[in-house]
Amino acid sequence: MPELPELPEPAPTTDERDLLLAWLDHLRTSIVRKVADLDEQQSRWTPDGALIPLLGIVNHLTCVEWRWMDGMMLGLATSRSEAEFRPGPELFVADAVAAYRERARATEELVRRLPLDRRTTDGSGRDLRWVLLHLIEETARHAGHADATRELLDGTVG
């Protein structure tokens, strides 16, 4: 079975913001590693049409961060579409990864600018700290999903 190189976990820190961002980045890197060396057809593969293709995972997580950061934290208009899970032929792996990295940069910039106790704009009482933990949870969930899909695709683990 092919194996991806080890991905060391983030270094310990007492700074809460740095710790949350480091774990989110660690998980993002795990996701990107699963799709970066695939061709376009492989990136869209699913076992018997089940699960979300790896390209869909990258695209979905990009959209999730956009909705939470720009939408819920800044109050900007966002949208949701089932198409984010199964992107059309116009989205290529390199473009999806570039968009994910750009979204990560924008998220980090916003997180470094706002206080962790800044409330979301929906009146739910959630704050930026909660949003970051949710993004970590969502990314971790899909990282496990990406692990399984990649192993079923070509046997790659790690």
C-alpha positions as CSV (number, residue, x, y, z in Angstrom):
1,M,0.0,0.0,0.0
2,P,1.4,3.4,-0.9
3,E,1.8,5.7,2.1
4,L,2.0,9.5,2.3
5,P,4.8,11.0,4.4
6,E,4.0,11.6,8.0
7,L,2.3,14.9,8.8
8,P,3.6,16.1,12.2
9,E,1.0,17.6,14.6
10,P,1.2,21.2,15.5
11,A,3.6,22.3,18.2
12,P,2.2,23.0,21.7
13,T,1.5,26.6,22.4
14,T,-0.2,28.5,25.2
15,D,-1.7,31.0,22.8
16,E,-5.3,29.9,22.1
17,R,-5.7,31.6,18.8
18,D,-2.4,30.2,17.5
19,L,-3.4,26.7,18.7
20,L,-6.8,26.8,17.0
21,L,-5.3,28.1,13.8
22,A,-2.5,25.6,13.9
23,W,-4.8,22.6,14.2
24,L,-7.1,24.0,11.5
25,D,-4.1,24.4,9.2
26,H,-2.8,20.9,10.1
27,L,-6.2,19.4,9.0
28,R,-6.3,21.5,5.8
29,T,-2.8,20.2,4.9
30,S,-4.0,16.6,5.5
31,I,-6.9,17.2,3.1
32,V,-4.7,18.8,0.4
33,R,-2.2,15.9,0.6
34,K,-5.0,13.5,-0.2
35,V,-5.9,15.2,-3.5
36,A,-2.7,17.0,-4.7
37,D,-1.2,14.2,-6.7
38,L,-4.4,12.9,-8.3
39,D,-5.5,13.5,-11.9
40,E,-8.9,15.0,-12.6
41,Q,-10.7,11.7,-13.0
42,Q,-9.3,10.3,-9.8
43,S,-10.2,13.4,-7.9
44,R,-13.9,12.9,-8.8
45,W,-14.0,9.1,-8.1
46,T,-16.3,7.7,-5.4
47,P,-16.9,4.0,-4.6
48,D,-20.0,3.0,-6.4
49,G,-21.2,6.6,-6.5
50,A,-21.2,6.8,-2.6
51,L,-19.4,9.4,-0.5
52,I,-18.1,12.7,-1.7
53,P,-15.2,12.8,-4.2
54,L,-12.0,14.2,-2.9
55,L,-12.4,17.2,-5.2
56,G,-15.8,17.8,-3.6
57,I,-14.3,17.6,-0.1
58,V,-11.8,20.4,-1.0
59,N,-14.5,22.5,-2.7
60,H,-17.0,22.0,0.2
61,L,-14.5,22.9,2.9
62,T,-13.6,26.1,1.0
63,C,-17.3,27.0,0.9
64,V,-17.8,26.1,4.6
65,E,-15.0,28.5,5.6
66,W,-16.4,31.2,3.4
67,R,-19.9,30.8,4.8
68,W,-18.8,30.9,8.4
69,M,-16.2,33.6,8.1
70,D,-17.6,36.0,5.6
71,G,-21.2,35.1,6.2
72,M,-21.6,34.4,9.9
73,M,-18.7,36.5,11.2
74,L,-18.9,39.5,8.9
75,G,-22.6,39.3,7.9
76,L,-21.9,39.2,4.1
77,A,-24.2,37.4,1.8
78,T,-23.3,33.8,1.1
79,S,-25.0,30.8,-0.4
80,R,-25.1,27.0,-0.3
81,S,-25.4,24.6,-3.1
82,E,-25.3,20.8,-3.3
83,A,-23.1,21.3,-6.4
84,E,-20.2,22.2,-4.0
85,F,-20.0,18.4,-3.1
86,R,-19.8,17.2,-6.7
87,P,-18.2,20.0,-8.8
88,G,-18.6,20.1,-12.5
89,P,-15.9,19.6,-15.1
90,E,-15.0,23.3,-15.0
91,L,-13.3,22.9,-11.5
92,F,-9.8,21.4,-11.7
93,V,-7.8,20.0,-8.8
94,A,-5.1,22.7,-9.0
95,D,-7.8,25.5,-9.0
96,A,-9.7,23.9,-6.1
97,V,-6.5,23.6,-4.0
98,A,-5.5,27.2,-4.8
99,A,-8.9,28.4,-3.8
100,Y,-8.8,26.4,-0.6
101,R,-5.3,27.9,0.2
102,E,-6.6,31.4,-0.5
103,R,-9.6,30.8,1.7
104,A,-7.3,29.6,4.4
105,R,-5.2,32.7,4.1
106,A,-8.3,34.9,4.3
107,T,-9.7,33.0,7.3
108,E,-6.4,33.3,9.2
109,E,-6.2,37.0,8.4
110,L,-9.8,37.5,9.8
111,V,-9.2,35.4,12.8
112,R,-6.0,37.4,13.7
113,R,-8.0,40.6,13.3
114,L,-11.1,39.8,15.4
115,P,-11.4,39.0,19.1
116,L,-12.2,35.3,19.8
117,D,-15.3,36.4,21.7
118,R,-16.7,38.3,18.7
119,R,-20.3,37.0,18.2
120,T,-21.6,35.7,14.9
121,T,-24.1,38.0,13.1
122,D,-27.1,35.6,13.4
123,G,-27.9,36.2,17.0
124,S,-27.2,32.6,18.1
125,G,-24.7,33.6,20.8
126,R,-21.9,31.7,19.0
127,D,-18.5,33.4,18.9
128,L,-15.4,33.2,16.8
129,R,-13.9,30.6,19.1
130,W,-17.0,28.4,18.6
131,V,-16.7,29.0,14.8
132,L,-13.0,27.9,14.8
133,L,-13.8,24.8,16.8
134,H,-16.6,24.0,14.3
135,L,-14.3,24.5,11.4
136,I,-11.8,22.2,13.0
137,E,-14.5,19.6,13.6
138,E,-15.9,19.9,10.0
139,T,-12.4,19.6,8.5
140,A,-11.5,16.7,10.7
141,R,-14.7,14.9,9.8
142,H,-13.9,15.3,6.1
143,A,-10.2,14.5,6.6
144,G,-11.3,11.0,7.8
145,H,-13.7,10.8,4.9
146,A,-10.8,11.7,2.5
147,D,-8.6,9.0,4.2
148,A,-11.2,6.4,3.4
149,T,-11.9,7.5,-0.1
150,R,-8.2,7.7,-1.0
151,E,-7.5,4.3,0.4
152,L,-10.4,2.8,-1.5
153,L,-9.3,4.6,-4.7
154,D,-5.7,3.5,-4.9
155,G,-4.6,2.0,-1.5
156,T,-2.8,5.2,-0.3
157,V,-2.8,5.6,3.4
158,G,-1.3,8.1,5.9
